[in-house]
Structures are given as structure tokens and as C-alpha cells.
Amino acid sequence: MNNTKVLVYRNDILAPSECYIAEQIRACRRWQPLLVGQRRVIGGAALDHIEARILRKDENIFKKLYHDVCRRLGAAPITDVKMLRAEGGALLHAHFGPDALDIWPVVRRLRIPMVVTLHGYDINTKREWWEAGHGGKRYRNYPRALLRLAGHPCVHFLAVSEAVRTRAVDFGIPPSKIKVSYIGIDTDTFQPGGTPITRRKKSVIFVGRLVENKGVNYLLRAFASVHRRVAGSELIIIGDGPLRIQLEEEARVLNIPARFEGTLPSAAVRAQLGEARLLCLPSVTISNGESEGFGLVLLEAQSCGVPVLSSARGGAYEGILHGDTGFRFAERDVVDLSERICFLLENDAVLARMAENAAAHVRSTFDIRACSARLEEAYDAICAHSAPPRRDPLARVRKFAAHVSRVVRKPFSSANYWEERYASNGISGPGSYNHLAEFKAEIINAFVREQRIVTVIEFGCGDGNQLRYADYPSYVGFDISATAVERCRHIFRGDSRKSFFLLESYSRQQADVALSLDVIFHLVEDNVFDEYMTRLFSASHKFVIIYSSNTDENERHQSPHVRHRLFTAWVRRNRPDWRLWKHIPNRYPFDGDDQSTSFCDFFIYKRAPSDRGDGRVV
């Protein structure tokens, strides 16, 4: 394509913590980025060698009033349109969802496509928090406005991690419209150096803002135990924020050697990494749902040859090779964190091996040049497939027709939803990962051993990640999605104990146990739910294990692919030959955070002794 100028937009350019946006701009080679914002942040990130435009430069009271009126009306300020039209960009790349909504009226007038990078808080934060006005009055309708924006054919999304993408899909953004695009880091800037790692002081370093979701208070509590056990250990906190005074006081009360260095220039941070043995990012999900999108400091530390420990939602699973370049741990698990810190501070051989692996891992996977090249390919694809929006003289007629279409539209299809989700590289959901997956595996594996189970059949094998934790003698998995079945076959291609089939090929096979994990509340259609339950209880001659919610209460704004069911009532009515043998409450009961807690419990049913199945055994 001829025009390769991209307008990179952020309302305020750029906060000191957003230097990664500047680095991504500098790393572009084929496209010519122009940084655009409403205001320049005083003392913000360095913008050396970056071309920038400020839309609110030399703004007086009348211009401010004009822009405020435009914003309230959802109109594009003509001055902004003229300035950016003169730049001739082919595409606008907005960072963060709220910023995308603010600039969208201008983009619409420019008639160019827009891509929005979601970083974490802009998709993880709960709808209720926005709607209550905690993000400001102007963003009360942010959740609904973002979904309306996602419906526009010229708007596309990027996620900084698979965890963010999964959350976005659960939020309601179509899976086909959002892809993962890692930002990466400059591995030439972040290189191993300083004192050899096994000869360094036994120091652990944290780098980040001192805010609640960074979880520094949990690191302090873990380090109290570390300090008692490991002579000479010290903790270095780099960063500033509203919790600094509180955290300094907590460190004093705990009597731990913690140095609070405040905000440091990038070169000084690299120097500190060159003298540290470990970096810890103990991020947590807070009450409003906000959590770490990735945590680029994990990559920066590893690139410098420093092993890492983290509970960050994206980075702990996508940025760390667990056991090879560092360790991940569950959010707020102070005991596990302290044990892992002590282990690495006391085992030089393991530390040295991890340090070497860490640098190689980041160079091969997260170098910003390679990541930015993939970003430019995404730009190419978006521009190739996005026809510019044209003025439509029949816009009102079409809007009415769309309304009628919504009223008479085809019912939601759970089968289509899951095939589309997996086909666009989506995952089963947060319940199949992290500590939730480990909890499920712990319960089921113990049950298989205790009851001497030989054969297992599962309806809804999904992306296969939950099955990685399983220990079954013989397993057959069925799924409605052909993409999911092929993915599982690929993952377990060397395991002769496991086989996978499309649901349509099920022919009354039976097993010792029939499994249903995180499926029933996704069966939106009544006939699909009834067929599924009938099949599930016909597929076992001993036990049925269900992991699901069990209620008829459904929220008005919940995702379209979720419908809770009081399935125990169905079993009582339709399968009186089965008895509820055991109910196991969730170790992580739902507290409003649907990424790290769950509304599901275990329900284990046992066939009554007098009734025998007559189907074929798997």
C-alpha cells in the first residue's frame, strides 16, 4: 500500500510509565507513526526521535468550551479533524479503550479504520465500577459504548496478552475482531550485565507503581519470612504512587530491610537489575476487577538475566517459563511466594540456570523489533480489509432496518459461538487455567485414584488446557467445535490414552465417569441443555461429575453465552436413577472477579445400585 502513516493516539502523551508506547513507535520500520494527543504530560516519558502533534495546544477558554460541547454531543471538533486530515494518516491506533471512545468521532469524520489496544484496566475493570461513575461521569456508559464501537466494521482490537483477549471476548467483543499483539521490549537495551548473578547480594527487586493492584503489601509480608530465613537478604522497591507512605510504614512494622528508591530513570533501573538476584511482580486483582494486563517489567528483568516471580494475570503465564526462567504463584499466596524466594536465594545453581534461560527466552520471543513487525502486519491486514466508512444518505432507514433485524434476529447459537471463538484462537476461559484449573484437577485426580476409575468420557473438552493437569488411565473427549477437537488432537498427539471426537460422532459410548466441566452454564438454548444433560447421564455406568453453577438467577447484563441453570432440579425430574453422592464447594468462591474466582462447585452423582447401563463401555 502507498500510504503507511499511522496516527498513534493517547489522550495525554505520555505518562512516565507509558514509555513502552514510545518504544513501540520507535521500533516501527515500514509504517511511519505520528504520535497524537490532547495534551503533553509535563515530566512524562521521553519522546526523543518521535514526531508528535498536540490537539489542545494554545487552548483558551472559548476553545475549551467548544471542545467540551463537542465531547458532550459526541461530535468531532472541526479543528481536530482539519489537523489530522492534513497529516494524511491511513489508520489510527488508539491505546486504551476510553481514549478510543474519545477520538472516535474524529476518526469517523476522517473515514479511516481504527485499531484499539486494550492494556488491562480498560477491559478487566467491572462494568458496575464504570456505571457507578468511579471512572468519571463521562465514562459512565463506557462498557456499552465500547461494545457499540466494537460493532463498527472499521474498528479492530489488539490485546497485550491472551489473558486480556480472553477477558475482552467474555466482555462481549467478537472473537474475530481481537487478536493478541505483544508489545515486547528492546533486548539490545536490556542485556545481562553487572556482577555475575551468583556473586550478587541477596536482593529482591520490585519495579512499578505503588498502587493496590501491584500487590506490594503481599511482597512485604512474604519478605518478612525470607529475611528471617536468608541472612543478608534485602528488598528494593523502585517506583512511586499513592500507597508509598503506607507501604513504608508496613515495612517498618515488619522490621524488614526494604529500600524505597522512588521513581528512577530507565538507565538507573537497568543498573539496579544488574545487581539484583530476583525480580518480583506480585500483582493482584482488586475489588473493581482491575488487574495486570501483562507486566513488561517481567520481560525487562529476564532480558537482563534476572529470574522473576509473578502472579500477574497475563505475564505470569505468557511471559514466564515456569521452572525455567522463574516461578509463578497464586495471587496473595504469601507462603508460596516466600518459599520460592528462599529457594532461589539459597540455590545458586538453579538461579544461574534460570538467569541464562531467561535472557534467551525473551530474546527469542519478545524482542520489540519482531513484535513491532507483527504489529505492522496487523496494520496491513486492517487497512486491506477495512473499507472507509462513507456517508450514507439512507443512514436513518438503515438504522431502523437494523433495529427490526435485531428484534427478529436468529436466536443465539452456542455451537456457532464456540466454534468462532476457538477458530479465532480463543481459549476455553479462565476456569481452565491457573489455580482454578489446578483445583479442579486436584479433586478429579484424587477421585479417579480413590474410586479406581479406568475410563473417563468428557463432553466439552475445549482447548485442552484443563486436560494437561489430568491423570486418567483412559480418556475420550467430545466437543461441539471442530477447531477445539483438532487443537486437542494436536496437543496430545503423542498420548495414546487420549482420543478426541466431534460431538456429532458420539454413539452411546459409556465410561466409568462422565465429566462436565464449566459447560452447563454455557448451554443457552433449552433444547441444547436438555440434549446435553440426557447424553451426559447416559454416558456413564458409575459416576457423573459436574462442575458448574447451580441456580436459575441470571443477571441482566451478563454475557450472551452465559445462562445459569438449576441443573440439580433437572436431574431429580429426569434421572431419578442417579443420586447426588457428594457436593464439594469451590476453594475459590466467586467474589465478583470472574478471572480468579468461580461460581462453580463440584456435584458428583452416583448411579443407584439397582440400575445398570446397557451401552458400550469406552
Secondary structure, DSSP 8 states (H G I E B T S, - for coil): ----EEEEE-SEE--GGGHHHHHHHHH-SSSEEEEEESEE-TT-S--TT--EEETTTT--HHHHHHHHHHHHHT---HHHHHHHHHHT-SEEEEESHHHHHHHHHHHHHHT--EEEEE-SHHHHS-HHHHHTTTT-GGGTTHHHHHHHHHTSTTEEEEESSHHHHHHHHHHT--GGGEEE----B-TTTS---SS-GGGS-SEEEEES--SGGG-HHHHHHHHHHHHHHSTT-EEEEEB--TTHHHHHHHHHHHT--EEEEES--HHHHHHHHTT-SEEEE-----TTS---S--HHHHHHHHTT--EEE--TTHHHHT--BTTTEEE--TT-HHHHHHHHHHHHH-HHHHHHHHHHHHHHHHHH-BHHHHHHHHHHHHHHHHHH-------TTHHHHHHHHHHHHHS-----HHHHHHHHHHTT--S-GGGSHHHHHHHHHHHHHHHHHTT--EEEEE--TTSTGGGG---SEEEEEES-HHHHHHHHHHTTT-TTEEEEEGGG--SEEEEEEEEES-GGG--SHHHHHHHHHHHHHSEEEEEEEEE---S---TTS-TT-----HHHHHHHH-TTEEEEEEE--SSB-SS-TTT-BS-EEEEEEE-TT----SEE-
